[in-house]
Amino acid sequence: MKKLLTLTLIILFHPAFSQEDKFYISENGEKHLCGQIPINVLEDDPEFSSWYSSSANEFELSGKNVDWAKNLKDSYVEIYFGSWCGDSKNYVPKFIKLWKEIGLKEEQLKLYALYDGNVEGKYKQGPEGEEKGLKIHRVPTFIFYRNDNEFARIVESPVNDLETDLAQIALGYPSVPNYRAADYMLELFKNKTIEEIKTDKRKHVLECFYKTGKSNELNTLGYVLLDANRIQEALFVFETNMYLFKYQPNVYDSYAEANVIAGNYEVAKNLYNKVLELDPENKNAKEKLREIEDINQ
């Protein structure tokens, strides 16, 4: 289940920027970044510099040979992150510090801030659709390019540690990124229609069974797709997650929510009843069932 709040998008000016800076302000007064930003806003703006500096100061090079860094001089990295996201606050400052300390240029890094789940219809999206077609479902995501072709990525957190993962990428042996089931799904949607995918549903469920360990991986992906108005794909993801984690009430709740959005009220009703079967005191399921009854009257 994901709760949505109404936020106001505003344009602010900051002396450190040469162009308009984009922020959005939540109802509780929190300021967050959105869109492409220069690194210095994280370093200079008091709203962000405290966590940026704190995280960067925690990182230190291992002292090992970093000759491998020269292999990245002809590459660039797009970093998709959320100024609201704990993993982004942890890994983005450390990555930038590592990048500069091994002798690479700041200009090789492009930062894109995405909306959080409180901006309705914009979850993990940029104001200009900067993330479109890039299979962004977790933040931060670091995408490495050479000659405008992606050759590696780090998703949310390093598989080993940042320095090791970056060295492996530079040497041509990147680790398989985290969240393999979500990536598998996004690759499916890229190459096949939803009708084609459904004809081999059992195979795809089994693939995801071997690639995921927790229900929140596909649950998060489902909401990313839902907010991007990719309803049928979201439904397929939530349904798959339901098969994988059939004793967890939240997977039924999320699948029910998506069916309500799709107008499938009877399906949603059955799913909310399943939530109550597993969790008889679930207030959200009871409330949603009442709402569905009101719709059908």
N, C-alpha and C positions, 0 to 999 in steps of 0.2 A: 504494500500500500504506500502510496506517495501523496503527501499533502501539498497543496499548492497555495501560495500566497500571492497577492497582487503587489508587484514592485513597480517603481517608477524609474524609467530610464532617463538619465539626464546627461547633458554634455557639460563638462567642466573644463576650465583652463588651468594649466600649471606652468610655472616659469621654466621648468626643466624640459618641456616639450616644445618641439618646433611645429606641432600640429595639434588639432583638437584631441584631447584625451577623453576616452569614453569610460564612464563609470555607471553603475546603477546602484541605487540606494534602496535598501529594504525597508519594510515598515518599521523595523526596530532600529533603524538608523545606521545600519552597517553599510559601508561603502565597499564595492567590489569592482574589479576591472572587467572589461569586455572588449574584445577585438584585438588587433595587433598593437603591441606596445613596445617601446624601447626598454632595454634593461634598466636604464637609469631611473625609471619611475619606481621600480622595486627598491633601488638603492637609496633614493632621495625622498620619496613621499613618506611622511611619518606614519601613515595608515598601514604601510606595508614594510617599511624598512626595518622595523623592530624584529619581525619574524625572519625577514630575509637575512639580516646580519647575524642573528642568533644561529640560524641553521648553517650559514656559510662558515661561521667560526668553528663549528663542530667538526668540519672536514679537514683532514690533513692527508697529504700524499703519503704513500707507504714508504717512499724512499727507494723503491725499485726502479730499474732502468725504464725510461719512458720513450726510448727511441721509436717505438711503434707509433707515436703521435704524428710523425711525419707522413704517415699513410693517410691521414685525415685532412691534410692541408688543401686538398682539392674537393672537399666535401662541405656540405652545410647541413644544419639540423633545424628542423621545425619542432618547436616545443609547444604542445597544447596542454594548458593547465587551468586550474581554477584558483583564484586568490582566496576562495572559501574552503579549499580542500587541504586537509592535513597532510596527505602524501605529497601534494604539490609544494606546500610550504617546507616540507622536509627535503625533497630531492631536487627541486629546481635550483635553489641557491647553491647547493653542493655541486650540482652538475656544472653550473656556470663557473664556479670557482675552479673546479678540476680542469675544465676546458682551457681557461686562461693560464693556469699554472703549468700546464704541459706545453705552453707556447703557441696555442692556437688563438685565432682572432675572434674577438667578440662579434665582429661583423658577420661571422659565419653562423650565428645563432639568430633565429627568428622566433619571437614569442607571440603566442596567440592565447588570450584569456577567454574562457568559455563561461556561459551562464550556469548557475547552479539549478537545483531542482525546484527552487521557489519561483522561478520565472516560467509561467505557464506556456507550454508549447515550445520552450527553448532549451530544454535540459541538455547540457553539454554541447551546446551549439554556440557559434559566434554570431555577432550582429550582422555580418555580411555573408554568413554561411561558409566561413573559412574552413570548417571541418568537413564539408560535404565530400563524399566519395573517398574519404581517407580511413574509414573503419575506426573512427574514434569512439570508444565506449568506456574507457577508463582514463582518468587523469592523475598524474601527468603522463602524456605519451610523447616520447622523443623519436622523431622519424629522421633517419639519416639518408641524405641524397648525394649522389654523384652524377653529374651531367643530367640533372633533373630526374634521375631514376632512383627510386627507393632501394636501398640495399641492406637496411637493418632497422630495427626499432627496439626501444625499451618501453614496456607498458606498465605504468603505475610505479613499479619498483624494480630494481635490478634483480636478476636471478641469483647472482653471487654478491657482488658489491659494485658500486659505480665504476671504480677504477678498473677492476677485473673485466666487467662487462664491456667497458669502452675499449680496453686493450684487445679483447677478443674480436670486437667489431672491426677495429683497425687492422687486425691481422687476417681478417677474412673468415673467422670462425665464430660468428655471433651465437649466443645462447638462444634457444627457442623462447620467445617472450612469454610472459605470464598470460593467463586467460585464453588457453588454447581453444576451449569450447566456443567462447564468444567469437573468436577469430574465425573458427570453422564455419559458424553460422553466417557471419558477414560475407565470407568468401562464397558460400552457397548462394546468398541473395544477389551477389554481384554477377554470378554466372548462370543462374537458372531462374525461371519464373516460379512463383509460389505453387502453381499447379504442378509443375514438374517435380518440385521438392516433395510435395505431399504424396506423390506416387511411390516414393521410397522412404516413407516416414520412419519405418522401423530401423532402417540402416542409419539414419541421421541421429535417432535417439541413442542407438548403441555407440556411435562415434562420440557423442557428447558424454555418454556415461564414462568412457575411458579418458576423456579429456578434462573433466571438471571434478572438483572435490566438494564445492559448497554451492548452495542454492542461490546465493546472492550474485554469482557471476552472470548467469543467464537472466536473473530477475532484473538486474541493473540494465543489461542490454535491452530487455523488453521495454523498459521505460524510456530508454534513449530512442528506440524506434517509434514508440507510441507518441512521444513529443514531436518527432519529426514527421508525424502523420503517415507513417508506414504501418498502417493498422494491421493488414493481413500478415505481414512479417512479424510484427509484435505478438500477434495471437499465436503464431506457430512457435515462437520462442517460449512464451509462457506455457503453452501446452506441453512442449518438450520438457520444460523444467518440472511440470506437474508429474510427468511420468518418472522422472529421475528422483524426485524427493516427495513421494506420495504420502508421507506421514507428517509433512510440515504444513501447518495451516496457511502460512503466508503465501505459499506458491499458488494455492487455490484462490486466495484473496486477490492476488495480483492478476491472475487469469480472469477472474470474475470482473474486476475493474475494467480490464481491456474489452471484455465482451459487452459491458454496459455501454462503453464508448462506441463500440461497433453496432449497437442496437440489438444485440442478441440477448434479450432480457431473460428468456427461459433458461438459456445456458448459464447465464450469470446467477440466476436464482438457485439452480442446482449446485453451482460451485460454492455459493455462500452457505448453503445448507451443509455442504461438506466441511466447510470451515468450522461450523458449529458442532458438527459430529466430532471433530478433532479437538475443538476448543469451545466447549459449551457456553462460556462466559464472554466470548468475543463480542465486544460492543459494536465494533465497526460492521461486522457481518449482520448483526441484528438491525442496525440502522439502515444499511443498504437494502436489506430485504424489504423493510417498510417503504423505502423510496421506490423500489421496483413495483410494489403493490399499488402505490399511488399513481405511478405512470400508467399502469395497466387498467386502472379504473375508468 
